Amino acid sequence: MYYICEICGYPYLNEPPYDKFGYGTYEICPCCGFEFGYDDYPDKTMGIVDWRNNWINNGFKWFSKHTSPPVNWDPKGQLDNLKK
Ligand SMILES: [Zn+2]
């Protein structure tokens, strides 16, 4: 079971970004580097939108040094996961 990053659409998060109460789980997306419950403070909606725009404007950089991008990683394509 994997979860989708709500910022970049990366579909292989090990933990859900937010628990059932809407609190961040402090999962860090290896793709965009967003930490749920931290980088979305104090304004969740603005935090997510700003982070996503920065990530896109900086050229879809892979964040994690420990986790490698998936084979045939398609950062633009994975943004479509957010529309589902
Ligand atoms: Zn992400």
PDB file of the backbone (N, CA, C, O) and the ligand in Angstrom, with CONECT records:
HET     ZN  A 101       1
ATOM      1  N   MET A   1       0.856  -1.200   0.000  1.00  0.00           N
ATOM      2  CA  MET A   1       0.000   0.000   0.000  1.00  0.00           C
ATOM      3  C   MET A   1       0.882   1.236   0.000  1.00  0.00           C
ATOM      4  O   MET A   1       1.715   1.423   0.887  1.00  0.00           O
ATOM      5  N   TYR A   2       0.689   2.071  -1.000  1.00  0.00           N
ATOM      6  CA  TYR A   2       1.431   3.321  -1.085  1.00  0.00           C
ATOM      7  C   TYR A   2       0.456   4.490  -1.081  1.00  0.00           C
ATOM      8  O   TYR A   2      -0.743   4.333  -1.310  1.00  0.00           O
ATOM      9  N   TYR A   3       1.008   5.661  -0.814  1.00  0.00           N
ATOM     10  CA  TYR A   3       0.185   6.857  -0.745  1.00  0.00           C
ATOM     11  C   TYR A   3       0.757   7.921  -1.672  1.00  0.00           C
ATOM     12  O   TYR A   3       1.953   7.951  -1.965  1.00  0.00           O
ATOM     13  N   ILE A   4      -0.133   8.782  -2.117  1.00  0.00           N
ATOM     14  CA  ILE A   4       0.266   9.809  -3.085  1.00  0.00           C
ATOM     15  C   ILE A   4       0.623  11.099  -2.357  1.00  0.00           C
ATOM     16  O   ILE A   4      -0.118  11.553  -1.484  1.00  0.00           O
ATOM     17  N   CYS A   5       1.755  11.684  -2.717  1.00  0.00           N
ATOM     18  CA  CYS A   5       2.134  12.984  -2.183  1.00  0.00           C
ATOM     19  C   CYS A   5       1.173  14.036  -2.728  1.00  0.00           C
ATOM     20  O   CYS A   5       0.953  14.127  -3.936  1.00  0.00           O
ATOM     21  N   GLU A   6       0.610  14.824  -1.827  1.00  0.00           N
ATOM     22  CA  GLU A   6      -0.379  15.816  -2.254  1.00  0.00           C
ATOM     23  C   GLU A   6       0.255  17.041  -2.888  1.00  0.00           C
ATOM     24  O   GLU A   6      -0.439  17.906  -3.421  1.00  0.00           O
ATOM     25  N   ILE A   7       1.578  17.108  -2.827  1.00  0.00           N
ATOM     26  CA  ILE A   7       2.265  18.251  -3.411  1.00  0.00           C
ATOM     27  C   ILE A   7       2.695  17.951  -4.849  1.00  0.00           C
ATOM     28  O   ILE A   7       2.391  18.710  -5.770  1.00  0.00           O
ATOM     29  N   CYS A   8       3.403  16.839  -5.024  1.00  0.00           N
ATOM     30  CA  CYS A   8       4.008  16.576  -6.331  1.00  0.00           C
ATOM     31  C   CYS A   8       3.393  15.381  -7.039  1.00  0.00           C
ATOM     32  O   CYS A   8       3.736  15.111  -8.189  1.00  0.00           O
ATOM     33  N   GLY A   9       2.492  14.656  -6.383  1.00  0.00           N
ATOM     34  CA  GLY A   9       1.871  13.504  -7.020  1.00  0.00           C
ATOM     35  C   GLY A   9       2.706  12.237  -6.982  1.00  0.00           C
ATOM     36  O   GLY A   9       2.324  11.230  -7.578  1.00  0.00           O
ATOM     37  N   TYR A  10       3.848  12.269  -6.288  1.00  0.00           N
ATOM     38  CA  TYR A  10       4.675  11.069  -6.159  1.00  0.00           C
ATOM     39  C   TYR A  10       3.846   9.953  -5.511  1.00  0.00           C
ATOM     40  O   TYR A  10       3.294  10.145  -4.427  1.00  0.00           O
ATOM     41  N   PRO A  11       3.756   8.777  -6.173  1.00  0.00           N
ATOM     42  CA  PRO A  11       2.770   7.778  -5.729  1.00  0.00           C
ATOM     43  C   PRO A  11       3.306   6.685  -4.810  1.00  0.00           C
ATOM     44  O   PRO A  11       2.621   5.682  -4.604  1.00  0.00           O
ATOM     45  N   TYR A  12       4.500   6.842  -4.254  1.00  0.00           N
ATOM     46  CA  TYR A  12       5.073   5.738  -3.477  1.00  0.00           C
ATOM     47  C   TYR A  12       5.423   6.130  -2.048  1.00  0.00           C
ATOM     48  O   TYR A  12       6.398   5.620  -1.497  1.00  0.00           O
ATOM     49  N   LEU A  13       4.654   7.019  -1.437  1.00  0.00           N
ATOM     50  CA  LEU A  13       4.893   7.326  -0.021  1.00  0.00           C
ATOM     51  C   LEU A  13       4.540   6.113   0.831  1.00  0.00           C
ATOM     52  O   LEU A  13       3.551   5.430   0.565  1.00  0.00           O
ATOM     53  N   ASN A  14       5.351   5.844   1.860  1.00  0.00           N
ATOM     54  CA  ASN A  14       5.097   4.704   2.737  1.00  0.00           C
ATOM     55  C   ASN A  14       4.023   4.986   3.778  1.00  0.00           C
ATOM     56  O   ASN A  14       3.363   4.074   4.276  1.00  0.00           O
ATOM     57  N   GLU A  15       3.863   6.258   4.096  1.00  0.00           N
ATOM     58  CA  GLU A  15       2.857   6.655   5.080  1.00  0.00           C
ATOM     59  C   GLU A  15       1.888   7.618   4.412  1.00  0.00           C
ATOM     60  O   GLU A  15       2.265   8.339   3.488  1.00  0.00           O
ATOM     61  N   PRO A  16       0.633   7.636   4.878  1.00  0.00           N
ATOM     62  CA  PRO A  16      -0.278   8.659   4.338  1.00  0.00           C
ATOM     63  C   PRO A  16       0.203  10.039   4.762  1.00  0.00           C
ATOM     64  O   PRO A  16       0.706  10.184   5.876  1.00  0.00           O
ATOM     65  N   PRO A  17       0.068  11.057   3.921  1.00  0.00           N
ATOM     66  CA  PRO A  17       0.535  12.404   4.279  1.00  0.00           C
ATOM     67  C   PRO A  17      -0.177  12.946   5.517  1.00  0.00           C
ATOM     68  O   PRO A  17       0.438  13.600   6.360  1.00  0.00           O
ATOM     69  N   TYR A  18      -1.477  12.669   5.618  1.00  0.00           N
ATOM     70  CA  TYR A  18      -2.256  13.180   6.745  1.00  0.00           C
ATOM     71  C   TYR A  18      -3.062  12.041   7.358  1.00  0.00           C
ATOM     72  O   TYR A  18      -3.549  11.161   6.648  1.00  0.00           O
ATOM     73  N   ASP A  19      -3.197  12.064   8.673  1.00  0.00           N
ATOM     74  CA  ASP A  19      -3.992  11.026   9.319  1.00  0.00           C
ATOM     75  C   ASP A  19      -5.470  11.354   9.174  1.00  0.00           C
ATOM     76  O   ASP A  19      -5.834  12.345   8.541  1.00  0.00           O
ATOM     77  N   LYS A  20      -6.318  10.520   9.762  1.00  0.00           N
ATOM     78  CA  LYS A  20      -7.754  10.686   9.547  1.00  0.00           C
ATOM     79  C   LYS A  20      -8.291  11.967  10.175  1.00  0.00           C
ATOM     80  O   LYS A  20      -9.405  12.389   9.865  1.00  0.00           O
ATOM     81  N   PHE A  21      -7.516  12.580  11.046  1.00  0.00           N
ATOM     82  CA  PHE A  21      -7.938  13.847  11.638  1.00  0.00           C
ATOM     83  C   PHE A  21      -7.383  15.051  10.873  1.00  0.00           C
ATOM     84  O   PHE A  21      -7.655  16.199  11.225  1.00  0.00           O
ATOM     85  N   GLY A  22      -6.608  14.777   9.829  1.00  0.00           N
ATOM     86  CA  GLY A  22      -6.058  15.861   9.033  1.00  0.00           C
ATOM     87  C   GLY A  22      -4.713  16.363   9.523  1.00  0.00           C
ATOM     88  O   GLY A  22      -4.196  17.359   9.017  1.00  0.00           O
ATOM     89  N   TYR A  23      -4.145  15.680  10.501  1.00  0.00           N
ATOM     90  CA  TYR A  23      -2.837  16.091  11.001  1.00  0.00           C
ATOM     91  C   TYR A  23      -1.714  15.480  10.159  1.00  0.00           C
ATOM     92  O   TYR A  23      -1.795  14.332   9.722  1.00  0.00           O
ATOM     93  N   GLY A  24      -0.673  16.274   9.946  1.00  0.00           N
ATOM     94  CA  GLY A  24       0.462  15.778   9.189  1.00  0.00           C
ATOM     95  C   GLY A  24       1.144  14.630   9.914  1.00  0.00           C
ATOM     96  O   GLY A  24       1.194  14.599  11.143  1.00  0.00           O
ATOM     97  N   THR A  25       1.666  13.690   9.140  1.00  0.00           N
ATOM     98  CA  THR A  25       2.300  12.505   9.724  1.00  0.00           C
ATOM     99  C   THR A  25       3.818  12.655   9.801  1.00  0.00           C
ATOM    100  O   THR A  25       4.516  11.740  10.237  1.00  0.00           O
ATOM    101  N   TYR A  26       4.322  13.805   9.378  1.00  0.00           N
ATOM    102  CA  TYR A  26       5.770  14.063   9.353  1.00  0.00           C
ATOM    103  C   TYR A  26       6.509  13.134   8.390  1.00  0.00           C
ATOM    104  O   TYR A  26       7.728  12.980   8.453  1.00  0.00           O
ATOM    105  N   GLU A  27       5.738  12.528   7.508  1.00  0.00           N
ATOM    106  CA  GLU A  27       6.341  11.823   6.384  1.00  0.00           C
ATOM    107  C   GLU A  27       6.983  12.874   5.480  1.00  0.00           C
ATOM    108  O   GLU A  27       6.385  13.918   5.218  1.00  0.00           O
ATOM    109  N   ILE A  28       8.197  12.601   5.007  1.00  0.00           N
ATOM    110  CA  ILE A  28       8.866  13.509   4.087  1.00  0.00           C
ATOM    111  C   ILE A  28       8.864  12.879   2.706  1.00  0.00           C
ATOM    112  O   ILE A  28       9.336  11.757   2.518  1.00  0.00           O
ATOM    113  N   CYS A  29       8.333  13.607   1.754  1.00  0.00           N
ATOM    114  CA  CYS A  29       8.291  13.098   0.384  1.00  0.00           C
ATOM    115  C   CYS A  29       9.712  13.057  -0.177  1.00  0.00           C
ATOM    116  O   CYS A  29      10.383  14.089  -0.208  1.00  0.00           O
ATOM    117  N   PRO A  30      10.186  11.888  -0.622  1.00  0.00           N
ATOM    118  CA  PRO A  30      11.544  11.814  -1.159  1.00  0.00           C
ATOM    119  C   PRO A  30      11.676  12.547  -2.490  1.00  0.00           C
ATOM    120  O   PRO A  30      12.779  12.851  -2.945  1.00  0.00           O
ATOM    121  N   CYS A  31      10.551  12.817  -3.091  1.00  0.00           N
ATOM    122  CA  CYS A  31      10.553  13.456  -4.407  1.00  0.00           C
ATOM    123  C   CYS A  31      10.669  14.975  -4.295  1.00  0.00           C
ATOM    124  O   CYS A  31      11.600  15.572  -4.836  1.00  0.00           O
ATOM    125  N   CYS A  32       9.724  15.595  -3.593  1.00  0.00           N
ATOM    126  CA  CYS A  32       9.717  17.065  -3.538  1.00  0.00           C
ATOM    127  C   CYS A  32      10.249  17.592  -2.211  1.00  0.00           C
ATOM    128  O   CYS A  32      10.496  18.792  -2.090  1.00  0.00           O
ATOM    129  N   GLY A  33      10.433  16.734  -1.216  1.00  0.00           N
ATOM    130  CA  GLY A  33      11.011  17.143   0.050  1.00  0.00           C
ATOM    131  C   GLY A  33      10.040  17.770   1.029  1.00  0.00           C
ATOM    132  O   GLY A  33      10.451  18.271   2.076  1.00  0.00           O
ATOM    133  N   PHE A  34       8.778  17.749   0.707  1.00  0.00           N
ATOM    134  CA  PHE A  34       7.776  18.338   1.597  1.00  0.00           C
ATOM    135  C   PHE A  34       7.576  17.461   2.826  1.00  0.00           C
ATOM    136  O   PHE A  34       7.449  16.242   2.712  1.00  0.00           O
ATOM    137  N   GLU A  35       7.549  18.089   4.006  1.00  0.00           N
ATOM    138  CA  GLU A  35       7.279  17.346   5.231  1.00  0.00           C
ATOM    139  C   GLU A  35       5.874  17.685   5.704  1.00  0.00           C
ATOM    140  O   GLU A  35       5.576  18.827   6.055  1.00  0.00           O
ATOM    141  N   PHE A  36       5.019  16.671   5.707  1.00  0.00           N
ATOM    142  CA  PHE A  36       3.610  16.882   6.060  1.00  0.00           C
ATOM    143  C   PHE A  36       3.464  17.149   7.540  1.00  0.00           C
ATOM    144  O   PHE A  36       3.926  16.364   8.368  1.00  0.00           O
ATOM    145  N   GLY A  37       2.819  18.263   7.878  1.00  0.00           N
ATOM    146  CA  GLY A  37       2.679  18.637   9.271  1.00  0.00           C
ATOM    147  C   GLY A  37       3.734  19.653   9.694  1.00  0.00           C
ATOM    148  O   GLY A  37       3.687  20.179  10.806  1.00  0.00           O
ATOM    149  N   TYR A  38       4.681  19.924   8.805  1.00  0.00           N
ATOM    150  CA  TYR A  38       5.736  20.888   9.126  1.00  0.00           C
ATOM    151  C   TYR A  38       5.819  21.980   8.065  1.00  0.00           C
ATOM    152  O   TYR A  38       5.699  23.165   8.375  1.00  0.00           O
ATOM    153  N   ASP A  39       6.022  21.580   6.822  1.00  0.00           N
ATOM    154  CA  ASP A  39       6.143  22.571   5.759  1.00  0.00           C
ATOM    155  C   ASP A  39       4.784  23.159   5.351  1.00  0.00           C
ATOM    156  O   ASP A  39       4.724  24.106   4.567  1.00  0.00           O
ATOM    157  N   ASP A  40       3.715  22.602   5.880  1.00  0.00           N
ATOM    158  CA  ASP A  40       2.388  23.133   5.585  1.00  0.00           C
ATOM    159  C   ASP A  40       1.873  24.001   6.732  1.00  0.00           C
ATOM    160  O   ASP A  40       0.686  24.322   6.788  1.00  0.00           O
ATOM    161  N   TYR A  41       2.758  24.373   7.636  1.00  0.00           N
ATOM    162  CA  TYR A  41       2.380  25.221   8.759  1.00  0.00           C
ATOM    163  C   TYR A  41       2.756  26.664   8.432  1.00  0.00           C
ATOM    164  O   TYR A  41       3.841  26.863   7.884  1.00  0.00           O
ATOM    165  N   PRO A  42       1.958  27.674   8.719  1.00  0.00           N
ATOM    166  CA  PRO A  42       0.674  27.600   9.417  1.00  0.00           C
ATOM    167  C   PRO A  42      -0.517  27.455   8.468  1.00  0.00           C
ATOM    168  O   PRO A  42      -1.629  27.205   8.933  1.00  0.00           O
ATOM    169  N   ASP A  43      -0.327  27.599   7.192  1.00  0.00           N
ATOM    170  CA  ASP A  43      -1.456  27.554   6.267  1.00  0.00           C
ATOM    171  C   ASP A  43      -1.281  26.386   5.314  1.00  0.00           C
ATOM    172  O   ASP A  43      -0.454  26.427   4.402  1.00  0.00           O
ATOM    173  N   LYS A  44      -2.069  25.347   5.535  1.00  0.00           N
ATOM    174  CA  LYS A  44      -1.912  24.111   4.769  1.00  0.00           C
ATOM    175  C   LYS A  44      -2.093  24.342   3.268  1.00  0.00           C
ATOM    176  O   LYS A  44      -1.269  23.905   2.464  1.00  0.00           O
ATOM    177  N   THR A  45      -3.156  25.018   2.902  1.00  0.00           N
ATOM    178  CA  THR A  45      -3.432  25.202   1.485  1.00  0.00           C
ATOM    179  C   THR A  45      -2.332  26.008   0.808  1.00  0.00           C
ATOM    180  O   THR A  45      -1.826  25.623  -0.246  1.00  0.00           O
ATOM    181  N   MET A  46      -1.966  27.129   1.423  1.00  0.00           N
ATOM    182  CA  MET A  46      -0.917  27.962   0.843  1.00  0.00           C
ATOM    183  C   MET A  46       0.428  27.242   0.853  1.00  0.00           C
ATOM    184  O   MET A  46       1.197  27.339  -0.103  1.00  0.00           O
ATOM    185  N   GLY A  47       0.708  26.522   1.936  1.00  0.00           N
ATOM    186  CA  GLY A  47       1.970  25.813   2.045  1.00  0.00           C
ATOM    187  C   GLY A  47       2.136  24.802   0.925  1.00  0.00           C
ATOM    188  O   GLY A  47       3.206  24.683   0.329  1.00  0.00           O
ATOM    189  N   ILE A  48       1.077  24.088   0.651  1.00  0.00           N
ATOM    190  CA  ILE A  48       1.110  23.066  -0.404  1.00  0.00           C
ATOM    191  C   ILE A  48       1.274  23.713  -1.767  1.00  0.00           C
ATOM    192  O   ILE A  48       2.103  23.276  -2.565  1.00  0.00           O
ATOM    193  N   VAL A  49       0.496  24.745  -2.040  1.00  0.00           N
ATOM    194  CA  VAL A  49       0.552  25.391  -3.355  1.00  0.00           C
ATOM    195  C   VAL A  49       1.914  26.034  -3.581  1.00  0.00           C
ATOM    196  O   VAL A  49       2.496  25.906  -4.658  1.00  0.00           O
ATOM    197  N   ASP A  50       2.421  26.724  -2.563  1.00  0.00           N
ATOM    198  CA  ASP A  50       3.731  27.379  -2.701  1.00  0.00           C
ATOM    199  C   ASP A  50       4.837  26.363  -2.944  1.00  0.00           C
ATOM    200  O   ASP A  50       5.692  26.538  -3.813  1.00  0.00           O
ATOM    201  N   TRP A  51       4.796  25.282  -2.142  1.00  0.00           N
ATOM    202  CA  TRP A  51       5.852  24.268  -2.259  1.00  0.00           C
ATOM    203  C   TRP A  51       5.826  23.628  -3.649  1.00  0.00           C
ATOM    204  O   TRP A  51       6.865  23.405  -4.270  1.00  0.00           O
ATOM    205  N   ARG A  52       4.597  23.339  -4.121  1.00  0.00           N
ATOM    206  CA  ARG A  52       4.458  22.706  -5.433  1.00  0.00           C
ATOM    207  C   ARG A  52       4.988  23.642  -6.526  1.00  0.00           C
ATOM    208  O   ARG A  52       5.715  23.209  -7.420  1.00  0.00           O
ATOM    209  N   ASN A  53       4.621  24.915  -6.448  1.00  0.00           N
ATOM    210  CA  ASN A  53       5.069  25.865  -7.473  1.00  0.00           C
ATOM    211  C   ASN A  53       6.588  26.020  -7.448  1.00  0.00           C
ATOM    212  O   ASN A  53       7.225  26.100  -8.498  1.00  0.00           O
ATOM    213  N   ASN A  54       7.162  26.063  -6.250  1.00  0.00           N
ATOM    214  CA  ASN A  54       8.626  26.153  -6.159  1.00  0.00           C
ATOM    215  C   ASN A  54       9.293  24.926  -6.771  1.00  0.00           C
ATOM    216  O   ASN A  54      10.284  25.026  -7.495  1.00  0.00           O
ATOM    217  N   TRP A  55       8.724  23.780  -6.463  1.00  0.00           N
ATOM    218  CA  TRP A  55       9.295  22.525  -6.968  1.00  0.00           C
ATOM    219  C   TRP A  55       9.251  22.512  -8.498  1.00  0.00           C
ATOM    220  O   TRP A  55      10.224  22.137  -9.152  1.00  0.00           O
ATOM    221  N   ILE A  56       8.132  22.917  -9.048  1.00  0.00           N
ATOM    222  CA  ILE A  56       7.990  22.956 -10.515  1.00  0.00           C
ATOM    223  C   ILE A  56       8.942  24.002 -11.101  1.00  0.00           C
ATOM    224  O   ILE A  56       9.641  23.737 -12.079  1.00  0.00           O
ATOM    225  N   ASN A  57       8.963  25.191 -10.494  1.00  0.00           N
ATOM    226  CA  ASN A  57       9.790  26.277 -11.043  1.00  0.00           C
ATOM    227  C   ASN A  57      11.282  25.987 -10.922  1.00  0.00           C
ATOM    228  O   ASN A  57      12.085  26.525 -11.685  1.00  0.00           O
ATOM    229  N   ASN A  58      11.655  25.135  -9.962  1.00  0.00           N
ATOM    230  CA  ASN A  58      13.061  24.769  -9.813  1.00  0.00           C
ATOM    231  C   ASN A  58      13.452  23.569 -10.671  1.00  0.00           C
ATOM    232  O   ASN A  58      14.559  23.043 -10.558  1.00  0.00           O
ATOM    233  N   GLY A  59      12.538  23.153 -11.517  1.00  0.00           N
ATOM    234  CA  GLY A  59      12.897  22.115 -12.485  1.00  0.00           C
ATOM    235  C   GLY A  59      12.688  20.691 -12.001  1.00  0.00           C
ATOM    236  O   GLY A  59      13.414  19.787 -12.414  1.00  0.00           O
ATOM    237  N   PHE A  60      11.688  20.471 -11.114  1.00  0.00           N
ATOM    238  CA  PHE A  60      11.315  19.113 -10.677  1.00  0.00           C
ATOM    239  C   PHE A  60      12.514  18.365 -10.089  1.00  0.00           C
ATOM    240  O   PHE A  60      12.794  17.230 -10.475  1.00  0.00           O
ATOM    241  N   LYS A  61      13.207  18.995  -9.171  1.00  0.00           N
ATOM    242  CA  LYS A  61      14.401  18.342  -8.604  1.00  0.00           C
ATOM    243  C   LYS A  61      14.026  17.209  -7.655  1.00  0.00           C
ATOM    244  O   LYS A  61      13.132  17.363  -6.823  1.00  0.00           O
ATOM    245  N   TRP A  62      14.702  16.081  -7.776  1.00  0.00           N
ATOM    246  CA  TRP A  62      14.533  14.966  -6.839  1.00  0.00           C
ATOM    247  C   TRP A  62      15.193  15.340  -5.522  1.00  0.00           C
ATOM    248  O   TRP A  62      16.348  15.764  -5.502  1.00  0.00           O
ATOM    249  N   PHE A  63      14.460  15.183  -4.412  1.00  0.00           N
ATOM    250  CA  PHE A  63      14.913  15.689  -3.127  1.00  0.00           C
ATOM    251  C   PHE A  63      15.846  14.724  -2.378  1.00  0.00           C
ATOM    252  O   PHE A  63      16.923  15.119  -1.931  1.00  0.00           O
ATOM    253  N   SER A  64      15.433  13.480  -2.248  1.00  0.00           N
ATOM    254  CA  SER A  64      16.109  12.555  -1.329  1.00  0.00           C
ATOM    255  C   SER A  64      17.469  12.108  -1.831  1.00  0.00           C
ATOM    256  O   SER A  64      17.653  11.804  -3.010  1.00  0.00           O
ATOM    257  N   LYS A  65      18.413  12.076  -0.907  1.00  0.00           N
ATOM    258  CA  LYS A  65      19.720  11.527  -1.226  1.00  0.00           C
ATOM    259  C   LYS A  65      19.787  10.044  -0.877  1.00  0.00           C
ATOM    260  O   LYS A  65      20.725   9.355  -1.276  1.00  0.00           O
ATOM    261  N   HIS A  66      18.801   9.550  -0.136  1.00  0.00           N
ATOM    262  CA  HIS A  66      18.795   8.151   0.305  1.00  0.00           C
ATOM    263  C   HIS A  66      17.920   7.277  -0.581  1.00  0.00           C
ATOM    264  O   HIS A  66      18.206   6.098  -0.790  1.00  0.00           O
ATOM    265  N   THR A  67      16.862   7.864  -1.092  1.00  0.00           N
ATOM    266  CA  THR A  67      15.936   7.129  -1.947  1.00  0.00           C
ATOM    267  C   THR A  67      16.150   7.584  -3.384  1.00  0.00           C
ATOM    268  O   THR A  67      16.198   8.783  -3.661  1.00  0.00           O
ATOM    269  N   SER A  68      16.275   6.644  -4.281  1.00  0.00           N
ATOM    270  CA  SER A  68      16.473   6.994  -5.683  1.00  0.00           C
ATOM    271  C   SER A  68      15.126   7.184  -6.369  1.00  0.00           C
ATOM    272  O   SER A  68      14.127   6.597  -5.954  1.00  0.00           O
ATOM    273  N   PRO A  69      15.097   7.995  -7.408  1.00  0.00           N
ATOM    274  CA  PRO A  69      13.847   8.138  -8.160  1.00  0.00           C
ATOM    275  C   PRO A  69      13.453   6.806  -8.800  1.00  0.00           C
ATOM    276  O   PRO A  69      14.323   5.987  -9.096  1.00  0.00           O
ATOM    277  N   PRO A  70      12.170   6.581  -9.015  1.00  0.00           N
ATOM    278  CA  PRO A  70      11.736   5.351  -9.696  1.00  0.00           C
ATOM    279  C   PRO A  70      12.342   5.292 -11.101  1.00  0.00           C
ATOM    280  O   PRO A  70      12.671   6.317 -11.697  1.00  0.00           O
ATOM    281  N   VAL A  71      12.479   4.067 -11.611  1.00  0.00           N
ATOM    282  CA  VAL A  71      12.919   3.891 -12.993  1.00  0.00           C
ATOM    283  C   VAL A  71      11.921   4.599 -13.903  1.00  0.00           C
ATOM    284  O   VAL A  71      10.710   4.525 -13.699  1.00  0.00           O
ATOM    285  N   ASN A  72      12.450   5.281 -14.904  1.00  0.00           N
ATOM    286  CA  ASN A  72      11.597   6.029 -15.844  1.00  0.00           C
ATOM    287  C   ASN A  72      10.744   7.078 -15.129  1.00  0.00           C
ATOM    288  O   ASN A  72       9.605   7.341 -15.514  1.00  0.00           O
ATOM    289  N   TRP A  73      11.314   7.663 -14.096  1.00  0.00           N
ATOM    290  CA  TRP A  73      10.589   8.683 -13.328  1.00  0.00           C
ATOM    291  C   TRP A  73      10.129   9.815 -14.246  1.00  0.00           C
ATOM    292  O   TRP A  73      10.896  10.352 -15.046  1.00  0.00           O
ATOM    293  N   ASP A  74       8.859  10.152 -14.101  1.00  0.00           N
ATOM    294  CA  ASP A  74       8.258  11.193 -14.937  1.00  0.00           C
ATOM    295  C   ASP A  74       7.592  12.232 -14.033  1.00  0.00           C
ATOM    296  O   ASP A  74       6.397  12.142 -13.747  1.00  0.00           O
ATOM    297  N   PRO A  75       8.380  13.223 -13.583  1.00  0.00           N
ATOM    298  CA  PRO A  75       7.827  14.178 -12.606  1.00  0.00           C
ATOM    299  C   PRO A  75       6.629  14.961 -13.124  1.00  0.00           C
ATOM    300  O   PRO A  75       5.688  15.227 -12.375  1.00  0.00           O
ATOM    301  N   LYS A  76       6.658  15.328 -14.387  1.00  0.00           N
ATOM    302  CA  LYS A  76       5.496  16.064 -14.914  1.00  0.00           C
ATOM    303  C   LYS A  76       4.281  15.164 -14.976  1.00  0.00           C
ATOM    304  O   LYS A  76       3.172  15.574 -14.634  1.00  0.00           O
ATOM    305  N   GLY A  77       4.497  13.923 -15.417  1.00  0.00           N
ATOM    306  CA  GLY A  77       3.384  12.977 -15.541  1.00  0.00           C
ATOM    307  C   GLY A  77       2.755  12.654 -14.200  1.00  0.00           C
ATOM    308  O   GLY A  77       1.539  12.490 -14.103  1.00  0.00           O
ATOM    309  N   GLN A  78       3.600  12.559 -13.137  1.00  0.00           N
ATOM    310  CA  GLN A  78       3.037  12.172 -11.841  1.00  0.00           C
ATOM    311  C   GLN A  78       2.131  13.259 -11.260  1.00  0.00           C
ATOM    312  O   GLN A  78       1.307  12.985 -10.387  1.00  0.00           O
ATOM    313  N   LEU A  79       2.285  14.490 -11.747  1.00  0.00           N
ATOM    314  CA  LEU A  79       1.378  15.553 -11.279  1.00  0.00           C
ATOM    315  C   LEU A  79      -0.075  15.234 -11.643  1.00  0.00           C
ATOM    316  O   LEU A  79      -1.002  15.742 -11.012  1.00  0.00           O
ATOM    317  N   ASP A  80      -0.268  14.394 -12.659  1.00  0.00           N
ATOM    318  CA  ASP A  80      -1.628  13.988 -13.022  1.00  0.00           C
ATOM    319  C   ASP A  80      -2.304  13.195 -11.897  1.00  0.00           C
ATOM    320  O   ASP A  80      -3.531  13.144 -11.814  1.00  0.00           O
ATOM    321  N   ASN A  81      -1.480  12.570 -11.022  1.00  0.00           N
ATOM    322  CA  ASN A  81      -2.062  11.833  -9.905  1.00  0.00           C
ATOM    323  C   ASN A  81      -2.883  12.735  -8.995  1.00  0.00           C
ATOM    324  O   ASN A  81      -3.780  12.264  -8.296  1.00  0.00           O
ATOM    325  N   LEU A  82      -2.581  14.024  -9.001  1.00  0.00           N
ATOM    326  CA  LEU A  82      -3.287  14.960  -8.128  1.00  0.00           C
ATOM    327  C   LEU A  82      -4.694  15.264  -8.619  1.00  0.00           C
ATOM    328  O   LEU A  82      -5.526  15.778  -7.872  1.00  0.00           O
ATOM    329  N   LYS A  83      -4.949  14.945  -9.876  1.00  0.00           N
ATOM    330  CA  LYS A  83      -6.265  15.276 -10.438  1.00  0.00           C
ATOM    331  C   LYS A  83      -7.273  14.169 -10.203  1.00  0.00           C
ATOM    332  O   LYS A  83      -8.464  14.346 -10.457  1.00  0.00           O
ATOM    333  N   LYS A  84      -6.793  13.000  -9.708  1.00  0.00           N
ATOM    334  CA  LYS A  84      -7.710  11.863  -9.534  1.00  0.00           C
ATOM    335  C   LYS A  84      -8.573  12.045  -8.304  1.00  0.00           C
ATOM    336  O   LYS A  84      -9.403  11.188  -8.000  1.00  0.00           O
TER     337      LYS A  84
HETATM  338 ZN    ZN A 101       6.133  15.174  -3.036  1.00  0.00          ZN2+
END
